[in-house]
């Protein structure tokens, strides 16, 4: 009973099994047979209804059929409702270009989720144990995983959110918990439990096939590491527990940071505030990038370290650079913003854009720009406020109203445009050259908003006032102008 009590405590601590139906994945091996036996013993106490489920992966021919027949007999003997399915895993692996192990994982979890939906179960229990945890942590470490991967196998997760290629109809609806009640029990203890309770089970010969990475780890690497530290499996399990706690804390901080730096998102892109992102700790900068990739590519299980680090480097050192990310994604910095997007899926520019005929500017008043995202506000003032001398907002300006007149327009760029940028002593400069020096992306220049009178550019919005329109000590009347963006609500 000691092992049963340990499993009961694991279930209680992690809130694994809400009352109601639970699907138990039963392969026929010692682990899943022991799990089914234990949950049947705890069924009444926990208020659950146990259903067994077995998937024939069609990988091992007659042996797989014999496994299925064994589970069917066992379920009948123990009077347990049984759901049986079949999947052509080799064909699935070819179709999705996956390794056999990954294709089997996807097929198995899709089958278990469907079984849970069919019987109205709120949880699916599988038989991963403590030795599996140690192997998984080591495997993730060797593959270069970050903190998320070093958590290893989670005691509880949402089956509907796993990357498994399941049909959309299965993923909709209430979450289904994927729980692992044996995660703190060693393989040796499971085998002892089977022996003590006279439980028969099947042996999967593929577990000896060392062409599989996990099997090589189990039969070669871990025994070698045990010669350095006999407790290496426990060390790895403890490392996973610590990593899980650290990850939970960082994920909480990441969600707060995400709300501060994310500006908007749309079809295939997510836009961020570059300055605020740069103000984050590097760990959170990395986390924001990884979260953006995860949201845009939910089927991607492993995000390459090199891709993320290259993007970090580009985004921290340049305002106009670009970096390649996995599966057709890019990270692009643009004028105080950056976005993670599918190639070719451009978000709306983070600056106002104009096209077509000039727009008459009301004084005072508000002029909505085409598209409804930006508004130009104007106000006539008797004097310039103190903040005009130390203006920190590039999207507002103070102009000498007597020097410019009151018949103003807002228009896009024209061929040959020039102006006299403030601070250059009245020297005229070609607008295109000025924009290049200001690192304005080429695709934004033609539709950049310009505040003009009948003959001159008075303000290159967001960039520079024309020296002839600037306020001076002799200015009597002031025109205040500001372009305001209607920011998207944080999701």
C-alpha positions as CSV (number, residue, x, y, z in Angstrom):
1,X,0.0,0.0,0.0
2,X,3.0,2.4,0.4
3,X,3.2,2.9,-3.4
4,X,-0.5,3.5,-3.6
5,X,-0.3,6.1,-0.9
6,X,2.5,7.8,-2.7
7,X,0.5,7.9,-5.9
8,X,-2.5,9.2,-4.0
9,X,-0.3,12.0,-2.5
10,X,1.0,12.9,-6.0
11,X,-2.6,13.1,-7.3
12,X,-3.6,15.3,-4.4
13,X,-0.6,17.7,-4.5
14,X,-1.0,18.4,-8.2
15,X,-4.9,18.4,-8.3
16,X,-4.7,15.8,-11.0
17,X,-8.1,14.0,-11.1
18,X,-11.3,16.0,-10.8
19,X,-14.3,13.9,-10.1
20,X,-15.8,12.3,-13.1
21,X,-14.5,10.2,-16.0
22,X,-10.8,9.5,-16.5
23,X,-9.2,7.8,-19.5
24,X,-6.2,5.7,-18.6
25,X,-3.8,5.0,-21.5
26,X,-2.9,1.3,-21.4
27,X,-0.2,0.0,-23.7
28,X,0.0,-3.4,-21.9
29,X,3.4,-2.7,-20.4
30,X,4.2,-2.9,-16.7
31,X,3.8,0.9,-16.1
32,X,0.4,1.3,-17.7
33,X,-1.0,-2.0,-16.1
34,X,0.2,-0.8,-12.7
35,X,-1.4,2.6,-13.2
36,X,-4.7,1.1,-14.2
37,X,-4.6,-1.2,-11.2
38,X,-3.8,1.6,-8.8
39,X,-6.5,4.0,-10.1
40,X,-9.1,1.2,-9.9
41,X,-8.2,0.8,-6.2
42,X,-8.5,4.6,-5.7
43,X,-11.6,5.0,-7.9
44,X,-14.3,5.2,-5.2
45,X,-12.1,7.3,-2.9
46,X,-11.3,9.9,-5.6
47,X,-14.9,9.9,-7.1
48,X,-13.6,9.0,-10.6
49,X,-14.9,6.6,-13.3
50,X,-12.0,4.7,-14.9
51,X,-12.0,3.9,-18.6
52,X,-9.1,2.2,-20.3
53,X,-7.9,3.2,-23.8
54,X,-5.4,1.3,-26.0
55,X,-4.0,2.4,-29.4
56,X,-2.5,-0.1,-31.8
57,X,0.3,1.9,-33.5
58,X,0.8,-0.7,-36.3
59,X,4.5,-0.5,-35.9
60,X,5.4,-4.0,-34.6
61,X,3.0,-6.2,-36.6
62,X,1.9,-9.3,-34.7
63,X,3.4,-8.2,-31.5
64,X,1.3,-5.0,-31.6
65,X,-1.8,-7.2,-32.3
66,X,-0.9,-9.4,-29.3
67,X,-0.6,-6.3,-27.1
68,X,-4.1,-5.2,-28.1
69,X,-5.5,-8.7,-27.4
70,X,-3.8,-8.7,-24.0
71,X,-5.3,-5.3,-23.0
72,X,-8.7,-6.4,-24.2
73,X,-8.6,-9.5,-22.0
74,X,-7.3,-7.5,-19.0
75,X,-10.1,-4.9,-19.3
76,X,-12.7,-7.7,-19.5
77,X,-11.1,-9.5,-16.5
78,X,-11.1,-6.3,-14.4
79,X,-14.5,-5.1,-15.7
80,X,-13.1,-1.9,-17.1
81,X,-14.7,-0.1,-20.1
82,X,-12.2,-0.1,-22.9
83,X,-11.7,2.1,-26.0
84,X,-9.5,0.6,-28.7
85,X,-8.1,2.4,-31.7
86,X,-5.6,1.9,-34.5
87,X,-3.2,4.3,-36.3
88,X,-0.8,3.8,-39.1
89,X,2.1,5.5,-37.4
90,X,4.7,4.8,-40.1
91,X,2.4,6.3,-42.7
92,X,1.8,9.3,-40.5
93,X,5.5,9.8,-40.0
94,X,6.0,9.9,-43.8
95,X,3.1,12.2,-44.3
96,X,4.2,14.7,-41.7
97,X,7.9,14.2,-42.1
98,X,8.4,13.2,-38.5
99,X,10.5,10.7,-36.6
100,X,8.6,7.5,-35.7
101,X,8.7,8.4,-32.0
102,X,7.1,11.8,-32.6
103,X,4.5,10.5,-35.0
104,X,3.6,7.9,-32.4
105,X,3.3,10.5,-29.7
106,X,1.0,12.7,-31.9
107,X,-1.2,9.7,-32.8
108,X,-1.4,8.5,-29.3
109,X,-2.4,11.8,-27.7
110,X,-4.9,12.6,-30.5
111,X,-6.5,9.1,-29.8
112,X,-6.6,9.7,-26.1
113,X,-8.1,13.1,-26.5
114,X,-10.8,11.7,-28.8
115,X,-11.5,8.9,-26.3
116,X,-11.9,11.5,-23.5
117,X,-14.3,13.6,-25.6
118,X,-16.4,10.5,-26.5
119,X,-16.9,9.4,-22.9
120,X,-17.0,12.9,-21.4
121,X,-13.8,12.4,-19.4
122,X,-12.1,15.5,-17.8
123,X,-8.7,13.9,-17.6
124,X,-6.4,11.5,-19.3
125,X,-3.8,9.6,-17.2
126,X,-0.6,8.2,-18.7
127,X,2.1,6.1,-17.1
128,X,5.2,8.2,-17.3
129,X,7.4,7.5,-14.3
130,X,10.4,8.9,-12.5
131,X,12.9,7.2,-14.7
132,X,11.2,8.6,-17.8
133,X,11.5,12.0,-16.2
134,X,15.3,11.6,-15.7
135,X,15.7,10.4,-19.3
136,X,13.7,13.3,-20.6
137,X,15.6,16.0,-18.7
138,X,18.9,14.5,-19.9
139,X,17.6,14.2,-23.5
140,X,16.4,17.8,-23.5
141,X,19.7,19.0,-22.1
142,X,21.7,17.2,-24.8
143,X,19.5,18.8,-27.5
144,X,20.1,22.3,-26.1
145,X,16.8,23.0,-24.4
146,X,16.2,26.1,-22.3
147,X,14.5,26.3,-19.0
148,X,11.2,25.2,-20.4
149,X,12.7,21.9,-21.7
150,X,14.7,21.3,-18.5
151,X,11.3,21.0,-16.7
152,X,11.1,17.6,-18.3
153,X,7.7,15.9,-18.2
154,X,5.0,18.0,-16.5
155,X,2.8,16.3,-13.9
156,X,-0.3,18.1,-15.3
157,X,-0.9,19.8,-18.6
158,X,-3.7,20.7,-20.9
159,X,-4.0,18.0,-23.6
160,X,-5.9,20.3,-25.9
161,X,-2.8,22.6,-26.1
162,X,-0.2,20.0,-26.9
163,X,1.3,20.1,-30.4
164,X,-0.1,16.9,-31.8
165,X,-1.7,17.8,-35.1
166,X,-5.2,17.0,-33.8
167,X,-8.3,18.1,-35.8
168,X,-9.7,21.4,-34.7
169,X,-13.0,19.9,-33.5
170,X,-11.1,18.0,-30.9
171,X,-9.3,21.0,-29.6
172,X,-12.4,23.1,-29.1
173,X,-14.4,22.9,-25.9
174,X,-13.4,22.3,-22.3
175,X,-9.8,21.6,-21.5
176,X,-8.8,17.9,-20.9
177,X,-6.1,17.4,-18.3
178,X,-3.2,15.2,-19.2
179,X,-1.9,13.8,-15.8
180,X,1.0,11.5,-14.8
181,X,0.3,10.0,-11.4
182,X,3.4,7.8,-11.5
183,X,5.8,10.6,-12.2
184,X,7.5,10.3,-8.8
185,X,7.6,6.5,-8.8
186,X,10.7,4.7,-10.0
187,X,10.6,1.9,-12.6
188,X,12.0,-0.5,-10.0
189,X,9.1,0.3,-7.6
190,X,6.6,-0.2,-10.4
191,X,8.0,-3.6,-11.2
192,X,7.9,-4.6,-7.6
193,X,4.3,-3.5,-7.3
194,X,3.4,-5.7,-10.3
195,X,5.2,-8.6,-8.7
196,X,3.6,-8.1,-5.3
197,X,0.1,-7.9,-6.8
198,X,0.6,-10.7,-9.4
199,X,0.1,-8.4,-12.3
200,X,0.9,-9.7,-15.8
201,X,2.1,-7.4,-18.5
202,X,3.6,-7.3,-22.0
203,X,7.2,-6.4,-22.9
204,X,7.8,-4.1,-25.8
205,X,10.9,-5.3,-27.7
206,X,11.3,-2.0,-29.4
207,X,12.5,-0.6,-26.0
208,X,15.7,-2.5,-26.7
209,X,16.2,-0.9,-30.1
210,X,19.1,1.5,-29.7
211,X,18.5,3.2,-33.0
212,X,16.0,5.2,-30.9
213,X,17.7,8.1,-29.1
214,X,15.8,7.6,-25.9
215,X,16.8,3.9,-25.8
216,X,20.5,4.7,-26.2
217,X,20.2,7.2,-23.4
218,X,18.5,4.6,-21.2
219,X,20.8,1.6,-21.9
220,X,24.1,3.4,-22.6
221,X,24.4,6.9,-21.3
222,X,22.6,6.8,-17.9
223,X,24.4,3.6,-16.8
224,X,27.7,5.4,-17.6
225,X,26.7,8.5,-15.7
226,X,25.8,6.3,-12.7
227,X,29.4,5.4,-12.5
228,X,30.1,9.1,-11.8
229,X,27.1,9.6,-9.5
230,X,24.9,6.6,-8.5
231,X,22.1,9.0,-7.8
232,X,22.1,10.7,-11.2
233,X,18.5,9.8,-11.9
234,X,17.4,11.5,-8.7
235,X,19.6,14.5,-9.4
236,X,18.0,14.9,-12.8
237,X,14.5,14.6,-11.3
238,X,15.3,17.3,-8.7
239,X,16.7,19.5,-11.4
240,X,13.4,19.2,-13.3
241,X,11.4,20.1,-10.2
242,X,13.6,23.2,-9.6
243,X,13.4,24.2,-13.3
244,X,9.6,23.9,-13.2
245,X,9.4,26.3,-10.3
246,X,11.8,28.8,-11.9
247,X,10.0,28.5,-15.2
248,X,6.7,29.2,-13.5
249,X,8.1,32.4,-11.9
250,X,9.7,33.6,-15.1
251,X,6.5,32.8,-17.1
252,X,4.6,35.0,-14.7
253,X,7.1,37.8,-15.2
254,X,7.0,37.2,-19.0
255,X,3.2,37.7,-19.1
256,X,3.6,41.1,-17.4
257,X,6.4,42.1,-19.7
258,X,4.4,40.9,-22.7
259,X,1.5,43.3,-21.8
260,X,4.0,46.2,-21.6
261,X,5.8,45.7,-24.9
262,X,3.2,44.1,-27.2
263,X,1.5,46.8,-29.3
264,X,-0.8,44.9,-31.7
265,X,-1.1,41.6,-33.6
266,X,-2.9,40.5,-36.7
267,X,-2.9,37.8,-39.3
268,X,0.6,36.4,-39.2
269,X,2.4,39.2,-37.3
270,X,2.9,40.6,-33.8
271,X,4.2,44.1,-33.2
272,X,6.2,45.3,-30.2
273,X,7.6,48.5,-28.7
274,X,11.3,48.2,-29.4
275,X,12.4,50.7,-26.7
276,X,10.4,49.0,-24.0
277,X,11.6,45.6,-25.1
278,X,15.2,46.8,-24.9
279,X,14.5,47.9,-21.3
280,X,13.7,44.3,-20.3
281,X,16.2,41.9,-18.8
282,X,17.8,39.8,-21.5
283,X,16.0,36.7,-20.1
284,X,12.7,38.5,-20.7
285,X,13.8,39.8,-24.1
286,X,14.5,36.2,-25.1
287,X,11.2,35.0,-23.6
288,X,9.2,37.6,-25.6
289,X,10.8,36.4,-28.8
290,X,10.2,32.7,-28.0
291,X,6.6,33.4,-27.0
292,X,6.0,35.3,-30.3
293,X,7.3,32.4,-32.2
294,X,5.2,30.0,-30.2
295,X,2.0,32.0,-30.9
296,X,2.7,32.2,-34.6
297,X,3.9,28.6,-35.0
298,X,2.0,26.5,-32.5
299,X,3.0,23.3,-34.1
300,X,6.7,24.0,-33.5
301,X,8.0,21.9,-30.6
302,X,11.7,23.1,-30.5
303,X,12.8,26.7,-31.1
304,X,16.4,26.8,-32.3
305,X,18.7,28.6,-29.9
306,X,20.8,30.1,-32.7
307,X,17.7,31.7,-34.4
308,X,16.7,33.4,-31.1
309,X,20.2,34.6,-30.2
310,X,20.7,36.1,-33.7
311,X,17.4,37.9,-33.4
312,X,18.4,39.2,-30.0
313,X,21.6,40.6,-31.4
314,X,20.0,42.3,-34.3
315,X,17.2,43.9,-32.3
316,X,19.5,45.2,-29.6
317,X,22.0,46.9,-31.9
318,X,20.0,48.3,-34.8
319,X,16.7,50.1,-35.4
320,X,16.2,48.8,-39.0
321,X,17.7,45.3,-39.1
322,X,16.1,41.9,-39.7
323,X,16.8,38.4,-38.6
324,X,15.6,35.0,-39.8
325,X,13.5,32.8,-37.4
326,X,12.2,29.3,-37.7
327,X,9.6,28.1,-40.2
328,X,9.4,31.1,-42.4
329,X,9.2,33.7,-39.6
330,X,11.3,36.9,-39.4
331,X,12.1,39.5,-36.7
332,X,12.3,43.0,-38.2
333,X,13.1,46.3,-36.4
334,X,11.4,49.4,-37.8
335,X,11.6,53.0,-36.4
336,X,11.1,52.3,-32.7
337,X,9.0,49.1,-33.2
338,X,9.8,45.6,-34.1
339,X,7.6,42.7,-35.2
340,X,7.8,39.0,-35.5
341,X,6.0,37.9,-38.6
342,X,5.5,35.5,-41.4
343,X,7.6,36.5,-44.4
344,X,5.4,38.7,-46.6
345,X,2.9,39.3,-43.8
346,X,3.6,43.0,-43.1
347,X,1.7,44.7,-40.2
348,X,0.4,48.2,-40.7
349,X,3.4,50.7,-40.5
350,X,3.8,52.0,-37.0
351,X,3.8,55.5,-38.5
352,X,0.9,57.4,-40.1
353,X,0.7,56.9,-43.9
354,X,-1.0,59.1,-46.5
355,X,-1.9,58.5,-50.1
356,X,-3.9,60.4,-52.7
357,X,-5.0,64.0,-52.5
358,X,-3.9,66.5,-49.8
359,X,-6.1,66.9,-46.8
360,X,-7.1,70.4,-45.5
361,X,-6.0,70.9,-41.9
362,X,-8.5,72.6,-39.6
363,X,-7.3,75.1,-37.1
364,X,-8.2,74.4,-34.4
365,X,-9.6,70.9,-34.8
366,X,-9.0,67.2,-35.4
367,X,-8.3,65.6,-38.8
368,X,-8.7,61.8,-38.9
369,X,-6.3,60.2,-41.3
370,X,-7.4,57.6,-43.8
371,X,-7.7,54.2,-42.1
372,X,-8.8,55.6,-38.8
373,X,-5.6,54.7,-37.0
374,X,-4.2,58.2,-36.6
375,X,-5.6,61.7,-35.9
376,X,-4.0,65.1,-36.5
377,X,-4.9,67.6,-33.8
378,X,-4.3,71.3,-34.0
379,X,-4.7,74.3,-31.6
380,X,-3.8,78.0,-31.8
381,X,-2.0,79.3,-28.7
382,X,-1.1,82.8,-27.5
383,X,2.3,81.6,-26.5
384,X,4.5,78.5,-26.6
385,X,4.4,76.4,-23.4
386,X,7.7,75.5,-21.6
387,X,7.6,72.0,-22.9
388,X,8.0,73.2,-26.4
389,X,11.6,73.9,-25.7
390,X,12.3,70.3,-24.6
391,X,9.8,68.4,-26.7
392,X,10.1,64.7,-26.0
393,X,7.3,63.6,-28.3
394,X,8.4,63.5,-32.0
395,X,4.7,63.4,-33.0
396,X,3.9,66.9,-31.8
397,X,5.4,70.2,-32.8
398,X,5.0,74.0,-32.1
399,X,5.1,76.3,-35.1
400,X,5.1,80.1,-35.7
401,X,1.5,80.6,-36.8
402,X,2.2,84.1,-38.2
403,X,5.1,82.7,-40.3
404,X,3.1,79.9,-41.8
405,X,-0.4,81.2,-42.1
406,X,-3.6,79.3,-41.5
407,X,-4.2,77.5,-44.9
408,X,-2.4,74.3,-44.3
409,X,-2.6,70.8,-45.8
410,X,-1.3,67.4,-44.9
411,X,0.1,65.5,-47.9
412,X,2.5,62.6,-48.8
413,X,5.9,63.1,-50.4
414,X,6.3,64.5,-53.9
415,X,9.3,64.0,-56.3
416,X,12.0,66.6,-55.6
417,X,10.7,67.7,-52.2
418,X,13.1,69.7,-50.1
419,X,13.0,71.5,-46.8
420,X,15.3,73.4,-44.3
421,X,15.6,71.1,-41.3
422,X,15.7,72.9,-38.0
423,X,19.2,73.2,-36.7
424,X,21.0,73.3,-40.1
425,X,21.1,77.1,-40.4
426,X,18.6,77.3,-43.1
427,X,20.4,74.9,-45.4
428,X,18.0,73.2,-47.8
429,X,18.1,69.4,-48.0
430,X,16.4,66.9,-50.3
431,X,13.7,65.1,-48.3
432,X,14.6,61.7,-49.6
433,X,18.2,62.1,-48.5
434,X,17.0,63.3,-45.1
435,X,14.8,60.3,-44.7
436,X,17.6,57.9,-45.6
437,X,19.8,59.5,-43.0
438,X,17.0,59.2,-40.5
439,X,16.8,55.5,-41.3
440,X,13.2,55.5,-42.5
441,X,12.4,52.3,-44.3
442,X,12.0,52.7,-48.0
443,X,8.5,51.3,-48.0
444,X,7.3,54.1,-45.7
445,X,8.8,57.1,-47.3
446,X,6.4,57.8,-50.2
447,X,3.4,58.0,-47.9
448,X,5.0,59.8,-45.0
449,X,2.8,62.7,-43.7
450,X,4.0,66.2,-44.4
451,X,2.4,69.4,-42.9
452,X,2.7,72.0,-45.6
453,X,1.4,75.4,-46.8
454,X,0.9,76.2,-50.5
455,X,4.7,76.0,-51.3
456,X,6.7,74.7,-48.4
457,X,7.1,71.7,-46.1
458,X,6.6,73.0,-42.6
459,X,6.9,69.8,-40.6
460,X,8.1,66.3,-41.5
461,X,5.9,64.6,-39.0
462,X,7.7,62.7,-36.3
463,X,11.1,63.9,-37.6
464,X,11.9,67.6,-38.0
465,X,10.3,71.1,-38.2
466,X,11.4,73.4,-41.1
467,X,13.6,76.1,-39.7
468,X,11.5,78.8,-41.3
469,X,8.4,77.6,-39.4
470,X,10.0,77.2,-36.0
471,X,9.1,79.3,-33.0
472,X,11.5,82.0,-31.9
473,X,11.8,84.6,-29.2
474,X,9.8,86.9,-31.5
475,X,6.9,84.5,-32.1
476,X,3.6,85.9,-31.1
477,X,1.1,83.2,-32.1
478,X,1.8,79.5,-31.9
479,X,0.3,76.5,-33.8
480,X,0.4,73.3,-31.8
481,X,0.1,70.1,-33.9
482,X,0.1,66.5,-32.8
483,X,-0.4,63.1,-34.5
484,X,-2.0,60.7,-32.2
485,X,-2.2,56.9,-32.7
486,X,-5.3,55.0,-31.6
487,X,-3.4,52.0,-30.1
488,X,-4.9,48.6,-30.2
489,X,-6.1,47.2,-27.0
490,X,-3.8,44.7,-25.3
491,X,-5.1,41.2,-25.7
